[in-house]
Amino acid sequence: MSATEATPPDIEVLTPRDVPLGGPRAMRVRRTLPQRARTLIGAWCFADHYGPDDVAASGGMDVAPHPHIGLQTVSWLFSGEIEHRDSLGVHAFVRPGELNLMTSGHGICHSEVSTPATTVLHGVQLWVALPEEHRDTARDFQHHVPAPVPLNGGEARVFLGTLAGDTSPVRTFTPLLGAELRVDPGATLTLGVDAAFEHGVLVDTGDVLLDGAALRPAELGYTEPGRTTLTLTNRAAEPARLVLLGGPPFDEEIVMWWNFIGRTDDDIVRAREAWQAESDRFGRVEGYDGDRLPAPVLPNATLSPRKNPTPSTKGQR
């Protein structure tokens, strides 16, 4: 690693792991959050990055009805189209450059299926942890198409929060930032950001430096609160595409298992029992051709709450 690529001490580079998504017809995704080194970035608690996936070869995405509690799902595509159905009665489509945000609250279920017109599927699936006072809120669904914001050296599409003078109207329960960024070949882009936020930069394409730290495709660079700017350089001959996430540190401990976010082991056990019993807590998805996903077996141990390490404890766990 050259001197210009030395990682600054307040930047972490998180590498993804490959995992199967959804049942026996699972497609492979790259999961960057959560991991042992970092559970959350702000209230962002989950980041899957998938594609470009040749649907003719892979079969695409077919995730049968499955439940959620205590979170919001954020679907964002680069290419392809996904059909969404949920127990709120929403039938919608996820398309490139269009945000679909679903709030589970006390309980919701939904299905996700790539459409017949999709040839290449490529995007991210993100989750946001709901704070304690709102985690049993009512089900909800929001759709938003952010306009491209030209930048000196690239472009932004702000789907949550505020960046580069543009503010998303989508409602969240904690302050958040979510944006797709394009950085021109050979360009350096400097963005003003909220110093109270921690940030994560997920690289989709490009040879990128984040404030001097080298990031390869599928890696995520994390920065602590305190920065008022982020500087992104694309050293490639093609445009770089990134997803920028941010928010103030989420200080609550969470228990995350399968598709559930709670605060205690008992929260998870009760949610699983309700799903297996086909309880009204989650409702039903109408129009999906197939069975629901059964819940996996719980581990033979109590699920422990997790939160991010503080600066004084990083590297000690």
Disulfide bonds with the S-S distance in Angstrom:
none
